[in-house]
Amino acid sequence: MLEKDNLGKTYHDATKHSYLSVQIDPNYVDASTQPVAFKVYPKFYRRVQLNLNNPVHSFIWLTSAVTFEKVYQDVPDKLRVNPSAGALYPTEVYVQIRGIPGTVDGIYHLEVENNCLTLIYELIDDGLESYIIPGRSIKGCIFLISCVYYRSSWKYQDRSLRYCFLDSGHHLGAVAASAYLHSKDIQLIFDFDKLALNTDLGFENKEFVTAAVISGEEQERQIRRLRLKIPFVCGTDYFEANQLIENSYQVTAVQRSHPQLLEQPQFNFDKDKFHQTVWNRRSVRRFRKQLISQEDYLYILQQLEQPIPSENFEEIEIYSVVHRVEGMSPGLYKGTHLLKSGNFSEKTGYLCVNQAFARDCAVTFFFVSDYINYQTAMQFAGFLGQKIYLVSNYLNIDCSGIGAYYDDETQEFLETTKDVLYGIAIGK
Ligand SMILES: Cc1cc2nc3c(=O)[nH]c(=O)nc-3n(C[C@H](O)[C@H](O)[C@H](O)COP(=O)(O)O)c2cc1C
């Protein structure tokens, strides 16, 4: 594809951070004006309280559960299994349930704050399949991840669409972790008729679908599009439109990625310990400059090589800036291959907008890509980011996502022409 045709790249280029741009606009906001981070449908909709002894409920619940509550600057923060840039949580989850005894066939909104499913649409001969996998019907669950973008653009303005996509990828990673713990295979789908779905789900311009996840038995059957439009319900208490975000979402929703064969990952974690890890996952902002073992570093890299279960593909290259790994000389690596040696901890701290944790950690990862579909590539990066969080926390290594970095200078440091999509720091 010609560069000028890559509309994702146009957005990415327009939202680069530099030393100067961050000085001019440091994203300060009045915390008391933060829009609400939980969508609630009106009370007349029927609700099903999640019962954690029911394996389907437990599977759905663990994709999005609130795991920790704290108060920050007088604002209560409800932290969840999935991390989110700035803890703003633009993502929402909808689940279509079909053919599960004891549950009405329908589309449900997952009301994270109240641990319940809100039935927003009852199925007859229609359903989400017609938008996502035409000609098929799924006995089981179809998850949809969407973004209420103003929750993030309130603070991060134009750059927030990047965080919406990365957060969505992290949320997909949380769905995958819950599926693993409930012994379910899943398929992630990125190329489908998102625009029609946004209209029929009543999202207007304020919320948009980013990905779907299938978990269930596929049957050949013609399912119709939703026979009724779902009414609009706002995911925030107030809203300000951002035209760049809306346009960039739309143009990146229709480009198709490379095809690949669907392959399931094979993980070998101790499930009780992994469950604890999912539950206790957190971001850490302070590292004590301690070494991690080479064995742990290699184990994390190995898990990253496991396939992402999707027929859509975007290649993500991972650079590691190794600062403190036993038995490895500090330097810039691709996997175990040393590209340039040196102690770059001060440099990465600077590149990540002077965030000290990117300097004091053991390894700073950067994900780069020559994507076709920017929306999918960013979600792949977020998905891999979630994997790094969980695998490192599983090994008692701390982690944090890094959405803020000086784009061009980081690219220059990595000596790549590909766009830098995301950073992650791990360490102790
Ligand atoms: C896409 C993304 C980008 C992030 N970028 C940063 C960052 O640049 N600096 C930082 O301190 N934390 C960053 N974080 C971490 C979030 O602040 C953190 O996830 C959020 O506060 C919730 O806390 P928790 O992860 O402990 O649940 C990022 C997280 C995500 C998912």
The ligand as an ORCA input file, in Angstrom:
! r2SCAN-3c Opt
* xyz 0 1
  C      -2.378      2.095     26.643
  C      -1.814      2.439     27.994
  C      -0.884      3.453     28.125
  C      -0.369      3.763     29.383
  N       0.577      4.736     29.480
  C       1.092      5.059     30.686
  C       2.118      6.046     30.786
  O       2.593      6.599     29.781
  N       2.579      6.339     32.045
  C       2.087      5.731     33.174
  O       2.522      6.060     34.289
  N       1.132      4.763     33.087
  C       0.633      4.406     31.879
  N      -0.321      3.401     31.782
  C      -0.801      2.714     32.995
  C      -2.150      3.266     33.471
  O      -1.967      4.518     34.064
  C      -2.814      2.272     34.424
  O      -3.191      1.142     33.682
  C      -4.052      2.845     35.098
  O      -3.719      3.864     35.984
  C      -4.818      1.777     35.844
  O      -4.014      1.156     36.832
  P      -3.734     -0.394     36.854
  O      -3.074     -0.765     35.568
  O      -2.863     -0.594     38.056
  O      -5.041     -1.108     36.994
  C      -0.808      3.067     30.537
  C      -1.729      2.022     30.390
  C      -2.232      1.703     29.139
  C      -3.188      0.567     29.001
*
